Each structure stands twice: as structure tokens, then as C-alpha cells.
Amino acid sequence: MIVTLTANPSADRAVVLSEALQPGEVQRALSSREDAGGKGVNVARVVSAAGAPARAVVPVNAHDPYRLLLEDTGIALDVIEVAGRARANLTITDPVGETTKLNLPGAELSAAEAEALVAGVVAASEGATWLVLAGSLPPGVPTSFYADLITAVRERWGSAAPLVAVDASGPALAAVVETARPDLIKPNHEELAELVGEEPQSDDDVIASASRRAQSLVPDRVASALVTLGANGALLFTAEGTWRGRAPKIQVSSTVGAGDSSLAGYLLADLEGTAAPDRLARSIAYGAAAATLPGTQAPTPDDLPSGAIAVTEFPTPIATS
């Protein structure tokens, strides 16, 4: 079982244009769609579509239209009742795949609602293999929310606690790495640079800089790191070694949710007990599949690109302490 938390859910609205976005002008859209979004929800949708057990914990107002979108996904849900409504995120994509994304702020959680959310996640984590904490934090909760939640889950379930994957950024991710030592983080290269206190440079060798930054964290502060690099593929860092996977050539439809699908692919492979290179390859395949689909559509195994994903080990493995 994979349990996910989406603390700041969103209704994801995707609009496809017939030409490049022209700010300040009136344009007609070719198509649009609306999906129940939020990073944890996206992960649970992909895992469920592959036939693996998943459960999503989501704070939702009983009268929120988002709730209907969420229930239409068919995924198993633990709904925590809250007063506010889910935010809306707007994605605009042109014919060449150039994406503009507008993310609205979420509704504020009260202290009582935040406590109920923690209790819901702790209860849902019983017997789970992985717990995924994904996405931004809503207003009203401290930046230590994810770190505190990891502590609560581990204290409640002890040696039976699930492994914890965190897909977040900024202060929330920094707090987790500082105090909670997650089993997996999934930053992109810009989020990784921010995490280690650096500014990503346009002239950086992305592979070399990401490798240097990740190896400053793994395995002492983070057990493993999956670093997504878009068209450059992805990197996996563990105490046993480091690997690079190259992305297949695809026709991009929308990059929204591709990172979430990458994480889901990695976890699906892990549930099967595969080796690190195979987990990385599955991650890249699922991320690529998601990018070929419109909106925040969850890829299925049938959507995966044909052909093997090239994965190679770095010549210098991470030194264990």
C-alpha cells in the first residue's frame, strides 16, 4: 500500500491553445479539461491505474466542487473535512508544448484542521509500505509540518512505520531534511539547488551540479534522492551508488504532473522489489508518459514509451559514513 498526503489540493484546469500565448490579447482555446490535482493525488492516481493499492489523504470541504472531481478519480480516499475550498491551478499549453502555469494560494487550515490532518495520516499509515508527503503546504501550518508529521508517524508505528518519500520544495523540504531524514526526496535540479543554499546557474553542467549537490545530502541527511531533470532524464542517489537515466524522445503535450508520475513510477518499481537502476528507469518512463498526455492525466502502463530507458552508473559512488 502507498499512502499519499495532499495538504494543499487543487482543481487543475488545463487549456490548449492553437498558437503561442499572447499576453494582453484575446485568444480562443482549442480544448480544456479539469482534473482533481495535487501532487499526492496525482501519485495515488498513477499507482492505482497500474493496479497497485494506494490511498490518498486529502483535506476537502464537503460542498467543494473539487470533491466531485476527486471522487470521480476512483482512488481510495481518506477525506478530512475542512472549512475552506481547494484552490484552482491553471495551465496553458501551446502547440509546441510551451507551458504557462498559474497556481493560486490554498485555503488556510485552522490549528484544529491541521491536527485532524495529522491524525488522519497517522491512522492511514498503518501497514503501508510508503507514505508520500507531496506538494506545497497550505496557509496556516508551520514550515515544519511535514517534518513533524514524519515524527508522529514514526513514533506511532515504530519499526512498522512506512518508508517516507517527500516531494516538496523550499522551507518545507529544508525542514524535513534538517530534522527528519526522509527515505526519499524527489526534487528537480532547481529545487535541489535551493535546498543546499545555492542559486542554479544557466551555464551550469546540470548533471555535474546536481550530482555534487545531492551527494552533500545522501546518505547522511537523506537516505536517497531522485532528481528529475526534464528532457535530461533523471538521477538517482543512494548509499550504494548513483545512476543516471536518459529520457526518451517524446512529443510533449503537458509537463504538469510529470514529476508526480515519475515518483509514482519509482514507487511502483520499488513495490516489486526491483534494483535501483530499474526503479530509475521506471520513474523516467512514467514521467515521459505523463508529459505526452493532456492536462494532469494519469498515465497507465499502456501509455509508457516503447523501448528500454538507458540507465548508467556514475563512476564514483557515494561514500558511506
Buried (B, 14 or more C-beta within 10 A) or exposed (E): BBBBBBBBBBBBBBBBBEEEBEEEEEBEEEEBBBBBBBBBBBBBBBBBBBEBBBBBBBBBBEEBEBBEBBEEBEBBBBBBEBEBBBBBBBBBBBEEBEBBBEBEEBBBBEEEBBEBBBEBBBEBBBEBBBBBBBBBBBEBBEBBBBBBBBEBBBEBBEEEBBBBBBBBBEBBBBBBBEEBBBBBBBBBBEBBBBBBEEEBEEEBEBBEBBBBBBBEBBBEBBBBBBBBBBEBBBBBBBBBBBBBBBBBEBEBBBBBBBBBBBBBBBBBBBBEEBEBBBBBBBBBBBBBBBBBBBBBBBBBBEBBBEEEBEBEBBEEBBEEE
